[in-house]
Amino acid sequence: MVISTVNKYNTHTINKRRAEKEDFALLLSEITNVEEIKEKVRNSIENKGRVYGIYRKKELVGVYIFERLENYFVKNDDASVVIGGKKINFEGAWLGESSAAFRLTDKILRDEVREYEKKIEKDIRADLSEQISFGQIAGVEWGDELIYRRQLEKKSGGIGCIWGYIGGFALGMYMGWMLFKSFLMGLCFGVTYASLWGGVAIATSKSKTEWASYDFVNKEYHSENEIEKD
């Protein structure tokens, strides 16, 4: 599947059939061991990881290999998150259904791709973010950075809630007057509708999710040293 196009380079997700072609990664033989790359690509795909290939026409000129780590995130009773046995405060990390993560294990690029590296990686990150949104994974470890979504609590009230009360009251007054031709009934309906619409506004404004990243102090999340947030 094509993820993006930057200049003359197309970024594809690589499947097993493509990886098993005889000429796969032929141009990368100048800078790496092709057989090792093929093996890593196969292992990633077989274990539900994700592999991105950078192609110039039909020639592979770069590859990003992500392994899948099951149960990467473990949520505790105190709402903190554990990574590799170490407890870390992620400020309300939103894990969704999956507790797995992708981790970048290999990044190999020919020199000709370096000029477009940042743009290509931006598109890859966007695709990985979709995988998080779809619930396939909960985060992505990319070098010393962890990409995830967090849920932020918002204060009740605000402009949206005020307009919810005002709009509800106005609608209630109108409905009461139209149905009963009575100012008193309009007032009653206005108060009722104001409470209803204001409550809806508050309920929908309590929380939101946003993208966040975490910079590891210790890049090896599975090491024996404690990982603490700066």
Disulfide bonds with the S-S distance in Angstrom:
none
